[in-house]
Amino acid sequence: MTRFDPDLVFFEPKALEYPVGDALYRRLKKTGIPIKVTPSHNRVTGIPGDTPAKAYANAKRTLVVGVKRTMKLDTSKPSADYALPVSTGCPGHCHYCYLQTTMGKKPYVRVYVNIDEILDNAQKYIEERAPELTTFEAACTSDPIAVEHLTGNLKRMIEFMGRQERAKLRFVTKYDDVDHLLDAAHNGNTRFRFSINSRYVIKNFEPGVSAFDSRIEAAGKVAKAGYPLGFIVAPLIIYEGWEDGYAELFERMSRELIPEAKQDLTFELIQHRFTAAAKRIILQNYPATKLEMEEEKRKYKYGKYGRGKWVYQGSDADRLNLHLRGLIEEYFPASKIEYFT
Ligand code: SF4
């Protein structure tokens, strides 16, 4: 099982006034991990590292425990109506990770302890929109399972959604540490998604997160616990032997999942893309990466606000799309493909 144990921890003093913060402090104190005080979880200073790559790696080994003050929720279209974060950052080291650009100067792993206030606030949003359904995404700025053993916040959120008539939750993970969520009273209101990939992509580009087999086994357990299940297959990468790599993935998933889970299964398919800014940061954080980011092999796709991304050229994108759709049709004919992008 893959679990994050920080090398260094920062606490906001206010975090100790909440049961989750107090319990976490007592637990960490016993382990001997150095604990420091930070006046704000937004401005953490003193994480060591004499090169950008080392500072980045050390930040990912650093836990920051704070109180979430901003209660205005960001929208999270098209995945959900609102983002509902209880943590930010991630101890994983996926070379292509979008958090490298979106989290900018805050690559450390941060957890919020005021979960009751966060859920009370979500309740207000649900009530304001009633009788319409409100959907929340818990993984916009983090992998929530990576820190669940520290706070238990995700389970509280799943059970909160389980009690709602007009709300749904979804999140995505690359971690296999799911046992403690199997008995949660989810009431079918949480879609548990795994981000998954071929063995080659996981081995070469996803250090620090759970391995190919254990991730699929975790999905099997989640399916048996009756959660609606989904897979984000991303980033889809073309490499020598990619067709066989993705075929192995689907065959393995099909063997692991119980028949009931295959009836209500979603797939999101996302081809690898990069921006100029992301390429620069990725090469700084992971100078030896084998991730292919050659503009001449790609097509520039303009975004809504002018800034675009490098995606695969039309014929390559078509090959990926067709191959993946063929595999889904073969192994999971009753599932829903939400999108290929
Ligand atoms: S698991 Fe997700 S959030 Fe964590 S490093 Fe990998 S891509 Fe980023």
Boltz pocket constraint, residues with backbone or C-beta under 6 A from the ligand:
constraints:
  - pocket:
      binder: B
      contacts: [[A, 89], [A, 90], [A, 91], [A, 92], [A, 93], [A, 94], [A, 96], [A, 97], [A, 98], [A, 99], [A, 142], [A, 143], [A, 174], [A, 209]]
      max_distance: 6.0
